[in-house]
């Protein structure tokens, strides 16, 4: 804006310098009085023409022109802050500020799973003591009973001698070990898988039930 005002001021000053000052016209000389004629009456003398008023000097015009741009410059400077303020207000109004996102709901604290108390299985019922048979209730006679006892004692004696002092129970355990190992190799993987699947289903059912209770 200052450059535009300076250029206008420069053009006005150049126009004032280029215009040559007008010369003052000389005052007309008074005409000589005519000689009086005898017969006609003398004509009245013509009044002298008034001198032309001098034109104002160009310097005064330049001063007036210089004063006007200054006033215009002051007016423009006074209006500029208002214009800038209006532009800033318009920019602030046009600028869209998105609303802040809603706060995220707090995450529920993980509830500690209530571990089921381990309830040990009830102990197996104790076997009732074998009834004591009286002598009157015996089926075998004394001779047959004595013979059977002697045969069992002889069999146990032979097993101990052949198995380096092992009892009949030890022999039975030795015979059952390979059979039990084969059964476990065949059935243990399926048994473990079934038990694990049942446990997972039980935990899933508990979690679903708790979720339904909370909601």
KOLKOLPA-227555 format. One record per residue (C-alpha): x, y, z; residue in one letter. Coordinates in steps of 0.001 Angstrom, whole numbers, plus 500000, padded with zeros to 6 digits. Each point is the difference from the previous one (the first is absolute). Layout:
// KOLKOLPA-227555
<atom><x>X</x><y>Y</y><z>Z</z><marvo>A</marvo></atom>
...
// end
This chain:
// KOLKOLPA-227555
<atom><x>500000</x><y>500000</y><z>500000</z><marvo>X</marvo></atom>
<atom><x>502901</x><y>502406</y><z>500778</z><marvo>X</marvo></atom>
<atom><x>501549</x><y>499289</y><z>496585</z><marvo>X</marvo></atom>
<atom><x>496692</x><y>500837</y><z>498244</z><marvo>X</marvo></atom>
<atom><x>499691</x><y>503308</y><z>501902</z><marvo>X</marvo></atom>
<atom><x>503620</x><y>500900</y><z>499190</z><marvo>X</marvo></atom>
<atom><x>499460</x><y>499323</y><z>496280</z><marvo>X</marvo></atom>
<atom><x>496826</x><y>502193</y><z>499974</z><marvo>X</marvo></atom>
<atom><x>501886</x><y>502790</y><z>501767</z><marvo>X</marvo></atom>
<atom><x>502855</x><y>499759</y><z>497494</z><marvo>X</marvo></atom>
<atom><x>497664</x><y>500185</y><z>496971</z><marvo>X</marvo></atom>
<atom><x>498228</x><y>503074</y><z>501413</z><marvo>X</marvo></atom>
<atom><x>503300</x><y>501774</y><z>500686</z><marvo>X</marvo></atom>
<atom><x>501273</x><y>499248</y><z>496468</z><marvo>X</marvo></atom>
<atom><x>496804</x><y>501411</y><z>498459</z><marvo>X</marvo></atom>
<atom><x>500466</x><y>503214</y><z>502002</z><marvo>X</marvo></atom>
<atom><x>503625</x><y>500381</y><z>498882</z><marvo>X</marvo></atom>
<atom><x>499227</x><y>499413</y><z>496283</z><marvo>X</marvo></atom>
<atom><x>497335</x><y>502780</y><z>499868</z><marvo>X</marvo></atom>
<atom><x>501845</x><y>503247</y><z>499113</z><marvo>X</marvo></atom>
<atom><x>499052</x><y>503059</y><z>501972</z><marvo>X</marvo></atom>
<atom><x>497757</x><y>502371</y><z>498094</z><marvo>X</marvo></atom>
<atom><x>501509</x><y>503344</y><z>499215</z><marvo>X</marvo></atom>
<atom><x>498197</x><y>503089</y><z>501046</z><marvo>X</marvo></atom>
<atom><x>498496</x><y>501832</y><z>497050</z><marvo>X</marvo></atom>
<atom><x>501181</x><y>503581</y><z>499768</z><marvo>X</marvo></atom>
<atom><x>497467</x><y>502630</y><z>500619</z><marvo>X</marvo></atom>
<atom><x>498680</x><y>501574</y><z>496767</z><marvo>X</marvo></atom>
<atom><x>501337</x><y>503391</y><z>499256</z><marvo>X</marvo></atom>
<atom><x>497481</x><y>502857</y><z>500161</z><marvo>X</marvo></atom>
<atom><x>498867</x><y>501135</y><z>496612</z><marvo>X</marvo></atom>
<atom><x>500872</x><y>503537</y><z>499093</z><marvo>X</marvo></atom>
<atom><x>497262</x><y>502469</y><z>500194</z><marvo>X</marvo></atom>
<atom><x>498604</x><y>500839</y><z>496548</z><marvo>X</marvo></atom>
<atom><x>500349</x><y>503474</y><z>498752</z><marvo>X</marvo></atom>
<atom><x>496859</x><y>502003</y><z>500439</z><marvo>X</marvo></atom>
<atom><x>498155</x><y>500641</y><z>496843</z><marvo>X</marvo></atom>
<atom><x>498271</x><y>503217</y><z>499560</z><marvo>X</marvo></atom>
<atom><x>496648</x><y>498775</y><z>499018</z><marvo>X</marvo></atom>
<atom><x>499323</x><y>496698</y><z>501776</z><marvo>X</marvo></atom>
<atom><x>500020</x><y>499876</y><z>503661</z><marvo>X</marvo></atom>
<atom><x>502955</x><y>498216</y><z>501482</z><marvo>X</marvo></atom>
<atom><x>499418</x><y>496414</y><z>500910</z><marvo>X</marvo></atom>
<atom><x>500516</x><y>499057</y><z>503601</z><marvo>X</marvo></atom>
<atom><x>503260</x><y>498430</y><z>500859</z><marvo>X</marvo></atom>
<atom><x>499807</x><y>496211</y><z>500304</z><marvo>X</marvo></atom>
<atom><x>500522</x><y>498647</y><z>503429</z><marvo>X</marvo></atom>
<atom><x>503222</x><y>498062</y><z>500401</z><marvo>X</marvo></atom>
<atom><x>499611</x><y>496248</y><z>500186</z><marvo>X</marvo></atom>
<atom><x>500548</x><y>498527</y><z>503453</z><marvo>X</marvo></atom>
<atom><x>503186</x><y>498168</y><z>500555</z><marvo>X</marvo></atom>
<atom><x>499599</x><y>496189</y><z>500166</z><marvo>X</marvo></atom>
<atom><x>500362</x><y>498524</y><z>503414</z><marvo>X</marvo></atom>
<atom><x>503210</x><y>497983</y><z>500461</z><marvo>X</marvo></atom>
<atom><x>499462</x><y>496248</y><z>500016</z><marvo>X</marvo></atom>
<atom><x>501052</x><y>498072</y><z>503111</z><marvo>X</marvo></atom>
<atom><x>503442</x><y>498610</y><z>499995</z><marvo>X</marvo></atom>
<atom><x>500359</x><y>496209</y><z>499367</z><marvo>X</marvo></atom>
<atom><x>501733</x><y>499532</y><z>503322</z><marvo>X</marvo></atom>
<atom><x>496766</x><y>500605</y><z>501829</z><marvo>X</marvo></atom>
<atom><x>498286</x><y>497365</y><z>497863</z><marvo>X</marvo></atom>
<atom><x>502774</x><y>497555</y><z>500800</z><marvo>X</marvo></atom>
<atom><x>499657</x><y>500672</y><z>503693</z><marvo>X</marvo></atom>
<atom><x>496253</x><y>499432</y><z>499830</z><marvo>X</marvo></atom>
<atom><x>500493</x><y>496782</y><z>498043</z><marvo>X</marvo></atom>
<atom><x>502604</x><y>498815</y><z>502465</z><marvo>X</marvo></atom>
<atom><x>497691</x><y>500643</y><z>502924</z><marvo>X</marvo></atom>
<atom><x>497159</x><y>497959</y><z>498503</z><marvo>X</marvo></atom>
<atom><x>501969</x><y>496704</y><z>499647</z><marvo>X</marvo></atom>
<atom><x>501148</x><y>500375</y><z>503568</z><marvo>X</marvo></atom>
<atom><x>496414</x><y>500183</y><z>501171</z><marvo>X</marvo></atom>
<atom><x>499138</x><y>497037</y><z>497790</z><marvo>X</marvo></atom>
<atom><x>502935</x><y>498087</y><z>501412</z><marvo>X</marvo></atom>
<atom><x>498863</x><y>500718</y><z>503540</z><marvo>X</marvo></atom>
<atom><x>496487</x><y>498842</y><z>499178</z><marvo>X</marvo></atom>
<atom><x>501306</x><y>496793</y><z>498412</z><marvo>X</marvo></atom>
<atom><x>502260</x><y>499326</y><z>502967</z><marvo>X</marvo></atom>
<atom><x>497072</x><y>500513</y><z>502352</z><marvo>X</marvo></atom>
<atom><x>497854</x><y>497574</y><z>498002</z><marvo>X</marvo></atom>
<atom><x>502684</x><y>497330</y><z>499609</z><marvo>X</marvo></atom>
<atom><x>499880</x><y>498686</y><z>503594</z><marvo>X</marvo></atom>
<atom><x>496225</x><y>499630</y><z>499759</z><marvo>X</marvo></atom>
<atom><x>500309</x><y>498057</y><z>496750</z><marvo>X</marvo></atom>
<atom><x>502652</x><y>497711</y><z>501441</z><marvo>X</marvo></atom>
<atom><x>497915</x><y>499412</y><z>503098</z><marvo>X</marvo></atom>
<atom><x>496965</x><y>499119</y><z>497871</z><marvo>X</marvo></atom>
<atom><x>502064</x><y>497566</y><z>497932</z><marvo>X</marvo></atom>
<atom><x>501316</x><y>498298</y><z>503099</z><marvo>X</marvo></atom>
<atom><x>496512</x><y>499692</y><z>501436</z><marvo>X</marvo></atom>
<atom><x>498727</x><y>498521</y><z>496738</z><marvo>X</marvo></atom>
<atom><x>502864</x><y>497504</y><z>499962</z><marvo>X</marvo></atom>
<atom><x>499239</x><y>499007</y><z>503548</z><marvo>X</marvo></atom>
<atom><x>496324</x><y>499561</y><z>499187</z><marvo>X</marvo></atom>
<atom><x>500695</x><y>498007</y><z>496823</z><marvo>X</marvo></atom>
<atom><x>502547</x><y>497707</y><z>501631</z><marvo>X</marvo></atom>
<atom><x>498247</x><y>496818</y><z>501064</z><marvo>X</marvo></atom>
<atom><x>501175</x><y>498474</y><z>503223</z><marvo>X</marvo></atom>
<atom><x>498813</x><y>496396</y><z>500330</z><marvo>X</marvo></atom>
<atom><x>498486</x><y>499126</y><z>503362</z><marvo>X</marvo></atom>
<atom><x>502209</x><y>497947</y><z>502295</z><marvo>X</marvo></atom>
<atom><x>499323</x><y>496266</y><z>499900</z><marvo>X</marvo></atom>
<atom><x>497959</x><y>498630</y><z>502884</z><marvo>X</marvo></atom>
<atom><x>502083</x><y>498503</y><z>502784</z><marvo>X</marvo></atom>
<atom><x>500446</x><y>496284</y><z>499759</z><marvo>X</marvo></atom>
<atom><x>498055</x><y>498048</y><z>502586</z><marvo>X</marvo></atom>
<atom><x>502190</x><y>498688</y><z>502787</z><marvo>X</marvo></atom>
<atom><x>501001</x><y>496434</y><z>499547</z><marvo>X</marvo></atom>
<atom><x>498454</x><y>497733</y><z>502589</z><marvo>X</marvo></atom>
<atom><x>502454</x><y>498645</y><z>502426</z><marvo>X</marvo></atom>
<atom><x>500602</x><y>496334</y><z>499451</z><marvo>X</marvo></atom>
<atom><x>498219</x><y>498101</y><z>502649</z><marvo>X</marvo></atom>
<atom><x>501885</x><y>497329</y><z>501688</z><marvo>X</marvo></atom>
<atom><x>498590</x><y>496664</y><z>499145</z><marvo>X</marvo></atom>
<atom><x>498684</x><y>498261</y><z>502961</z><marvo>X</marvo></atom>
<atom><x>501884</x><y>496811</y><z>500192</z><marvo>X</marvo></atom>
<atom><x>497915</x><y>497136</y><z>500976</z><marvo>X</marvo></atom>
<atom><x>501108</x><y>498491</y><z>503187</z><marvo>X</marvo></atom>
<atom><x>501462</x><y>496637</y><z>499480</z><marvo>X</marvo></atom>
<atom><x>497831</x><y>497470</y><z>501637</z><marvo>X</marvo></atom>
<atom><x>501858</x><y>496769</y><z>500461</z><marvo>X</marvo></atom>
<atom><x>498060</x><y>496971</y><z>498937</z><marvo>X</marvo></atom>
<atom><x>498488</x><y>498058</y><z>502820</z><marvo>X</marvo></atom>
<atom><x>502139</x><y>497121</y><z>501166</z><marvo>X</marvo></atom>
<atom><x>498935</x><y>496615</y><z>498736</z><marvo>X</marvo></atom>
<atom><x>497859</x><y>498126</y><z>502422</z><marvo>X</marvo></atom>
<atom><x>501991</x><y>497715</y><z>502175</z><marvo>X</marvo></atom>
<atom><x>499586</x><y>496401</y><z>499226</z><marvo>X</marvo></atom>
<atom><x>498137</x><y>498186</y><z>502648</z><marvo>X</marvo></atom>
<atom><x>502052</x><y>497538</y><z>501916</z><marvo>X</marvo></atom>
<atom><x>499483</x><y>496479</y><z>498802</z><marvo>X</marvo></atom>
<atom><x>497685</x><y>498175</y><z>502261</z><marvo>X</marvo></atom>
<atom><x>501679</x><y>497687</y><z>502400</z><marvo>X</marvo></atom>
<atom><x>498774</x><y>496548</y><z>499303</z><marvo>X</marvo></atom>
<atom><x>499485</x><y>497828</y><z>502904</z><marvo>X</marvo></atom>
<atom><x>501080</x><y>496449</y><z>499989</z><marvo>X</marvo></atom>
<atom><x>496453</x><y>498929</y><z>499479</z><marvo>X</marvo></atom>
<atom><x>499673</x><y>502074</y><z>496777</z><marvo>X</marvo></atom>
<atom><x>503049</x><y>498479</y><z>498251</z><marvo>X</marvo></atom>
<atom><x>499339</x><y>498206</y><z>496740</z><marvo>X</marvo></atom>
<atom><x>503302</x><y>498110</y><z>499777</z><marvo>X</marvo></atom>
<atom><x>501091</x><y>497436</y><z>502401</z><marvo>X</marvo></atom>
<atom><x>503220</x><y>500298</y><z>501951</z><marvo>X</marvo></atom>
<atom><x>501873</x><y>497640</y><z>497693</z><marvo>X</marvo></atom>
<atom><x>499003</x><y>501825</y><z>496814</z><marvo>X</marvo></atom>
<atom><x>500740</x><y>503378</y><z>501528</z><marvo>X</marvo></atom>
<atom><x>503413</x><y>498892</y><z>501183</z><marvo>X</marvo></atom>
<atom><x>500851</x><y>498655</y><z>496591</z><marvo>X</marvo></atom>
<atom><x>499053</x><y>503253</y><z>498277</z><marvo>X</marvo></atom>
<atom><x>502036</x><y>502050</y><z>502438</z><marvo>X</marvo></atom>
<atom><x>503015</x><y>497842</y><z>499420</z><marvo>X</marvo></atom>
<atom><x>499662</x><y>500417</y><z>496209</z><marvo>X</marvo></atom>
<atom><x>499840</x><y>503790</y><z>500215</z><marvo>X</marvo></atom>
<atom><x>503044</x><y>500043</y><z>502246</z><marvo>X</marvo></atom>
<atom><x>501886</x><y>497800</y><z>497579</z><marvo>X</marvo></atom>
<atom><x>499067</x><y>502262</y><z>497019</z><marvo>X</marvo></atom>
<atom><x>501131</x><y>503110</y><z>501821</z><marvo>X</marvo></atom>
<atom><x>503249</x><y>498305</y><z>500943</z><marvo>X</marvo></atom>
<atom><x>500689</x><y>499104</y><z>496367</z><marvo>X</marvo></atom>
<atom><x>499272</x><y>503531</y><z>498758</z><marvo>X</marvo></atom>
<atom><x>502391</x><y>501496</y><z>502548</z><marvo>X</marvo></atom>
<atom><x>502742</x><y>497601</y><z>499033</z><marvo>X</marvo></atom>
<atom><x>499550</x><y>500604</y><z>496243</z><marvo>X</marvo></atom>
<atom><x>499607</x><y>503805</y><z>500183</z><marvo>X</marvo></atom>
<atom><x>502773</x><y>500746</y><z>502511</z><marvo>X</marvo></atom>
<atom><x>497786</x><y>500471</y><z>502974</z><marvo>X</marvo></atom>
<atom><x>497042</x><y>501699</y><z>498232</z><marvo>X</marvo></atom>
<atom><x>496554</x><y>499504</y><z>501382</z><marvo>X</marvo></atom>
<atom><x>496940</x><y>498997</y><z>498051</z><marvo>X</marvo></atom>
<atom><x>498903</x><y>503639</y><z>499957</z><marvo>X</marvo></atom>
<atom><x>503276</x><y>501059</y><z>498431</z><marvo>X</marvo></atom>
<atom><x>499622</x><y>497363</y><z>497323</z><marvo>X</marvo></atom>
<atom><x>496480</x><y>501186</y><z>499165</z><marvo>X</marvo></atom>
<atom><x>501225</x><y>503628</y><z>499758</z><marvo>X</marvo></atom>
<atom><x>502780</x><y>498944</y><z>497643</z><marvo>X</marvo></atom>
<atom><x>497510</x><y>498233</y><z>497752</z><marvo>X</marvo></atom>
<atom><x>497562</x><y>502945</y><z>499979</z><marvo>X</marvo></atom>
<atom><x>502579</x><y>502741</y><z>499213</z><marvo>X</marvo></atom>
<atom><x>500360</x><y>499271</y><z>496242</z><marvo>X</marvo></atom>
<atom><x>496256</x><y>499556</y><z>499677</z><marvo>X</marvo></atom>
<atom><x>499352</x><y>503299</y><z>501793</z><marvo>X</marvo></atom>
<atom><x>502635</x><y>501791</y><z>497874</z><marvo>X</marvo></atom>
<atom><x>498392</x><y>498803</y><z>496796</z><marvo>X</marvo></atom>
<atom><x>496569</x><y>501084</y><z>501168</z><marvo>X</marvo></atom>
<atom><x>501272</x><y>503472</y><z>500915</z><marvo>X</marvo></atom>
<atom><x>501759</x><y>500433</y><z>496648</z><marvo>X</marvo></atom>
<atom><x>496796</x><y>499151</y><z>498221</z><marvo>X</marvo></atom>
<atom><x>497465</x><y>501884</y><z>502123</z><marvo>X</marvo></atom>
<atom><x>501886</x><y>502806</y><z>501793</z><marvo>X</marvo></atom>
<atom><x>500087</x><y>502592</y><z>497110</z><marvo>X</marvo></atom>
<atom><x>496258</x><y>499749</y><z>499415</z><marvo>X</marvo></atom>
<atom><x>499329</x><y>500067</y><z>503719</z><marvo>X</marvo></atom>
<atom><x>502101</x><y>503152</y><z>500499</z><marvo>X</marvo></atom>
<atom><x>498390</x><y>501730</y><z>496993</z><marvo>X</marvo></atom>
<atom><x>496530</x><y>499212</y><z>501267</z><marvo>X</marvo></atom>
<atom><x>500776</x><y>501276</y><z>503486</z><marvo>X</marvo></atom>
<atom><x>501553</x><y>503230</y><z>498663</z><marvo>X</marvo></atom>
<atom><x>497023</x><y>500618</y><z>497710</z><marvo>X</marvo></atom>
<atom><x>497581</x><y>499496</y><z>502859</z><marvo>X</marvo></atom>
<atom><x>501966</x><y>502465</y><z>502143</z><marvo>X</marvo></atom>
<atom><x>500001</x><y>502640</y><z>497224</z><marvo>X</marvo></atom>
<atom><x>496266</x><y>499608</y><z>499491</z><marvo>X</marvo></atom>
<atom><x>499431</x><y>500352</y><z>503711</z><marvo>X</marvo></atom>
<atom><x>502044</x><y>503238</y><z>500174</z><marvo>X</marvo></atom>
<atom><x>498249</x><y>501408</y><z>496896</z><marvo>X</marvo></atom>
<atom><x>496607</x><y>499236</y><z>501502</z><marvo>X</marvo></atom>
<atom><x>500984</x><y>501778</y><z>503226</z><marvo>X</marvo></atom>
<atom><x>501227</x><y>503089</y><z>498106</z><marvo>X</marvo></atom>
<atom><x>496812</x><y>500185</y><z>497908</z><marvo>X</marvo></atom>
<atom><x>497854</x><y>499643</y><z>503081</z><marvo>X</marvo></atom>
<atom><x>501883</x><y>502803</y><z>501782</z><marvo>X</marvo></atom>
<atom><x>499659</x><y>502255</y><z>496949</z><marvo>X</marvo></atom>
<atom><x>496241</x><y>499409</y><z>499894</z><marvo>X</marvo></atom>
<atom><x>499706</x><y>500782</y><z>503709</z><marvo>X</marvo></atom>
<atom><x>501884</x><y>503315</y><z>499630</z><marvo>X</marvo></atom>
<atom><x>497947</x><y>501158</y><z>497014</z><marvo>X</marvo></atom>
// end
